[in-house]
């Protein structure tokens, strides 16, 4: 769902090219720029400087583009692809695409008119190699869903899972969490922080909930990893701002972007489907701040991995 594209760093030369890259890449677009080579940002800067030295852009444009290059760093994904410094970028991209395919290669030229090689001025959603829908319908199979989100987890330092109906005793939620946990902890940074936001059951004490987590959840988390369960205050008819009144969306949020899982974070039956939608920046920003509120938290518990 979030695709990786090889983009020639020499394409970063003018305000127009920056605008194209900025508009078309980012978690919310479903497209990321491959960190290929590892010093992609440095190479893009060299391309920009060369254009300035050749007097093709003005000083004020160069400074602005240098600053804006920082934005694109957040759109890069590092899959540790090999790079041969004895070859030029295009030769490397062709070689690497044969080994492990990019979604497409964005290049200055396409001498053999290959369909998976696109020029910056010809990026059209109708092209199957470029198209990256921000909403898809999939089976409620969380091994599949977690796999679709692996590139999101690779960029993340913090993950917040959100489903008000989660409970450790529910096998379908446990199965989904197991798949998500495996993908998050195997693909993300070592010090990733994971939380699960749920709605508190007023009939269940924190000690009872903790016992359930230790019994059902502990074994789903890798050793030396942990998940913090954050229980929001339950529904309160007298308080319109209580957790139960305002907590509805089922989400997977990270510090770099997020998705809405329409039917929730539990496994479905055999033919059940759900919609997954990449959150637009404004929507993402709202939910990210919303789930950092402290006034609606009833209690929280940290569950550490182990048998």
ZASE-643503 format. One record per residue (C-alpha): residue number from 1; z, x, y. Coordinates in steps of 0.2 Angstrom, whole numbers. Each point is the difference from the previous one (the first is absolute). Example, Ala and Ser with C-alpha at 12.3 -4.5 7.8 and 13.67 -1.06 7.14 Angstrom:
<1, <39, 62, -22>>
<2, <-3, 6, 17>>
% end
This chain:
<1, <0, 0, 0>>
<2, <3, 15, 11>>
<3, <-15, 12, -2>>
<4, <-2, 18, 3>>
<5, <-15, 6, 10>>
<6, <-6, 18, 2>>
<7, <-4, 2, 19>>
<8, <-9, 16, 7>>
<9, <13, 7, 13>>
<10, <-15, 5, 10>>
<11, <-3, -18, 4>>
<12, <15, 1, 12>>
<13, <-9, 5, 16>>
<14, <-1, -14, 13>>
<15, <10, -15, 6>>
<16, <-12, -12, -9>>
<17, <2, 9, -16>>
<18, <19, -1, 2>>
<19, <-1, -18, 3>>
<20, <-10, -4, -15>>
<21, <12, 10, -11>>
<22, <15, -8, 8>>
<23, <-7, -18, -2>>
<24, <-5, 2, -18>>
<25, <14, 10, -8>>
<26, <18, -4, -3>>
<27, <11, -9, -13>>
<28, <-4, -17, 8>>
<29, <-19, 3, -2>>
<30, <2, 6, -18>>
<31, <-8, 17, 3>>
<32, <8, 17, 2>>
<33, <-8, 17, 4>>
<34, <2, 13, -14>>
<35, <9, 15, 4>>
<36, <-15, 10, -5>>
<37, <1, 14, 3>>
<38, <19, 2, 2>>
<39, <-2, 6, 18>>
<40, <-11, -15, 5>>
<41, <9, -2, 17>>
<42, <-3, 18, 4>>
<43, <-18, -1, -4>>
<44, <-2, -16, 10>>
<45, <8, 9, 15>>
<46, <-12, 15, -2>>
<47, <-15, -13, 0>>
<48, <7, -7, 16>>
<49, <2, 16, 8>>
<50, <-17, 6, -4>>
<51, <-7, -16, 8>>
<52, <10, 4, 15>>
<53, <-6, 18, 1>>
<54, <-18, -6, -1>>
<55, <4, -11, 15>>
<56, <-4, -16, -10>>
<57, <17, -8, 6>>
<58, <11, 2, 15>>
<59, <17, 8, 1>>
<60, <9, -16, 3>>
<61, <-9, -7, -16>>
<62, <5, 15, -10>>
<63, <18, -2, 4>>
<64, <0, -18, -3>>
<65, <-8, 3, -17>>
<66, <12, 13, -5>>
<67, <14, -12, 3>>
<68, <-8, -14, -9>>
<69, <-3, 12, -15>>
<70, <18, -3, -4>>
<71, <-3, -18, -3>>
<72, <-12, 4, -14>>
<73, <12, 11, -9>>
<74, <9, -16, -5>>
<75, <-16, -6, -8>>
<76, <-2, 16, -11>>
<77, <4, -1, -19>>
<78, <3, 16, -10>>
<79, <-5, -1, -18>>
<80, <0, 19, -2>>
<81, <-19, 1, -3>>
<82, <-6, 17, -3>>
<83, <-11, 8, 14>>
<84, <-11, 16, -2>>
<85, <-1, 9, 16>>
<86, <-16, 9, -5>>
<87, <-9, -17, 2>>
<88, <-2, -10, 15>>
<89, <8, -17, 2>>
<90, <-15, -10, -6>>
<91, <-2, 10, -15>>
<92, <18, -1, -4>>
<93, <0, -19, 2>>
<94, <-15, -2, -12>>
<95, <8, 11, -13>>
<96, <17, -9, 2>>
<97, <-8, -17, -1>>
<98, <-7, 4, -17>>
<99, <17, 6, -6>>
<100, <10, -15, 7>>
<101, <-10, -12, 10>>
<102, <5, -4, 18>>
<103, <-3, -18, 5>>
<104, <-14, 7, 11>>
<105, <-4, 16, 10>>
<106, <-2, -1, 18>>
<107, <-12, 13, 6>>
<108, <-11, 6, 14>>
<109, <-15, -1, -11>>
<110, <-6, -7, -17>>
<111, <-15, 11, -5>>
<112, <-3, -9, -17>>
<113, <4, -17, 7>>
<114, <14, -3, -13>>
<115, <8, -17, 1>>
<116, <18, 7, 0>>
<117, <-3, 11, 15>>
<118, <1, -9, 16>>
<119, <-3, 6, 18>>
<120, <13, -5, 14>>
<121, <-12, -11, 9>>
<122, <-4, -10, -16>>
<123, <17, -6, -6>>
<124, <-3, -18, -4>>
<125, <11, -12, -11>>
<126, <-15, -6, -9>>
<127, <-1, 17, -8>>
<128, <10, 0, -17>>
<129, <5, 18, 2>>
<130, <8, -3, 18>>
<131, <6, -18, -3>>
<132, <19, -1, -1>>
<133, <7, -18, 1>>
<134, <17, -2, 8>>
<135, <3, -15, -12>>
<136, <-2, -1, -18>>
<137, <4, -12, -14>>
<138, <7, 8, -16>>
<139, <9, -5, -16>>
<140, <19, 0, 2>>
<141, <1, 16, -11>>
<142, <11, 12, 10>>
<143, <-6, 15, -10>>
<144, <-17, -4, 8>>
<145, <7, -4, 17>>
<146, <11, 16, 1>>
<147, <-15, 10, -5>>
<148, <-10, -8, 14>>
<149, <13, 6, 12>>
<150, <3, 18, -6>>
<151, <-9, 7, 16>>
<152, <12, -10, 11>>
<153, <15, 8, -10>>
<154, <-7, 17, 1>>
<155, <1, 0, 19>>
<156, <17, -8, 1>>
<157, <18, 6, 4>>
<158, <8, -17, -1>>
<159, <-4, -16, -10>>
<160, <7, -17, 2>>
<161, <-3, -13, -13>>
<162, <3, -18, 6>>
<163, <2, -15, -11>>
<164, <14, -12, 4>>
<165, <0, -7, -18>>
<166, <3, 17, -9>>
<167, <14, 1, -13>>
<168, <3, 13, -13>>
<169, <2, -13, -14>>
<170, <-18, -6, 3>>
<171, <-11, 9, -12>>
<172, <-16, -3, 9>>
<173, <8, 8, 16>>
<174, <6, 15, -10>>
<175, <-17, 3, -8>>
<176, <-8, 0, 17>>
<177, <13, 11, 7>>
<178, <-2, 12, -15>>
<179, <-19, 2, 4>>
<180, <3, 2, 19>>
<181, <14, 13, -3>>
<182, <-10, 10, -12>>
<183, <-15, 1, 13>>
<184, <11, 2, 15>>
<185, <11, 15, -7>>
<186, <-15, 8, -9>>
<187, <-12, 0, 15>>
<188, <12, 2, 16>>
<189, <9, 14, 8>>
<190, <15, 6, -9>>
<191, <13, -6, 13>>
<192, <-7, -18, 1>>
<193, <12, -14, 5>>
<194, <-2, -17, -9>>
<195, <8, -16, 4>>
<196, <-2, -18, -7>>
<197, <4, -14, 11>>
<198, <6, -16, -8>>
<199, <10, -16, 4>>
<200, <18, 0, -5>>
<201, <6, -14, -12>>
<202, <16, -7, 8>>
<203, <6, -3, -17>>
<204, <-1, 18, -5>>
<205, <12, 14, 6>>
<206, <-6, 17, 4>>
<207, <9, 7, -15>>
<208, <-9, -12, -12>>
<209, <-16, 4, 8>>
<210, <4, 19, -2>>
<211, <4, -3, -18>>
<212, <-17, -8, -3>>
<213, <-9, 14, 8>>
<214, <9, 13, -10>>
<215, <-4, -10, -16>>
<216, <-18, -5, 3>>
<217, <-7, 12, 14>>
<218, <8, 17, -2>>
<219, <-12, 5, -14>>
<220, <-15, -5, 9>>
<221, <3, 14, 14>>
<222, <-4, 18, -4>>
<223, <15, 12, -1>>
<224, <4, 7, 17>>
<225, <-9, -15, 9>>
<226, <8, -15, 7>>
<227, <-3, -18, 7>>
<228, <11, -8, 13>>
<229, <1, -19, -2>>
<230, <3, -8, 16>>
<231, <6, -18, -1>>
<232, <-3, -11, 15>>
<233, <11, -14, 5>>
<234, <-4, -17, -9>>
<235, <-6, -16, 8>>
<236, <11, -7, 14>>
<237, <-5, -17, 7>>
<238, <11, 4, 15>>
<239, <-7, 17, 4>>
<240, <-19, 0, 3>>
<241, <0, 19, -1>>
<242, <9, 2, -16>>
<243, <-10, 10, -13>>
<244, <-4, -15, -11>>
<245, <-8, -9, 15>>
<246, <-12, 14, 5>>
<247, <-3, 10, -16>>
<248, <-16, -6, -8>>
<249, <-15, 12, -1>>
<250, <-2, 10, -17>>
<251, <-4, 18, 6>>
<252, <-2, 18, -5>>
<253, <4, 10, 16>>
<254, <-1, 19, 3>>
<255, <2, 11, 15>>
<256, <-19, 1, 2>>
<257, <-5, -18, -4>>
<258, <2, -14, -12>>
<259, <-7, -15, -10>>
<260, <4, -18, -2>>
<261, <1, -6, -18>>
<262, <-2, -19, 1>>
<263, <8, -6, -16>>
<264, <14, 13, 0>>
<265, <6, 16, -9>>
<266, <1, -8, -17>>
<267, <-12, 1, -15>>
<268, <-11, -16, -2>>
<269, <-6, -9, -16>>
<270, <-16, 6, -8>>
<271, <-12, -9, 12>>
<272, <10, 0, 15>>
<273, <-8, 8, 16>>
<274, <7, 6, 17>>
<275, <-7, 5, 16>>
<276, <4, 17, 7>>
<277, <-2, 3, 19>>
<278, <1, 16, 10>>
<279, <10, -3, 15>>
<280, <-8, 2, 17>>
<281, <9, 12, 11>>
<282, <9, -13, 11>>
<283, <5, -10, -15>>
<284, <6, 15, -9>>
<285, <10, 6, 15>>
<286, <9, -17, 1>>
<287, <5, 0, -18>>
<288, <5, 18, 0>>
<289, <12, -3, 14>>
<290, <5, -17, -7>>
<291, <6, 9, -16>>
<292, <10, 13, 9>>
<293, <12, -14, 7>>
<294, <18, 2, -4>>
<295, <7, -17, 7>>
<296, <-7, -9, -16>>
<297, <6, 12, -13>>
<298, <15, -7, -11>>
<299, <2, 16, -11>>
<300, <-10, 14, -8>>
<301, <2, 10, -16>>
<302, <-8, 17, -5>>
<303, <-6, 0, -18>>
<304, <-3, 18, -6>>
<305, <-12, 3, -15>>
<306, <5, 5, -17>>
<307, <2, -7, -18>>
% end
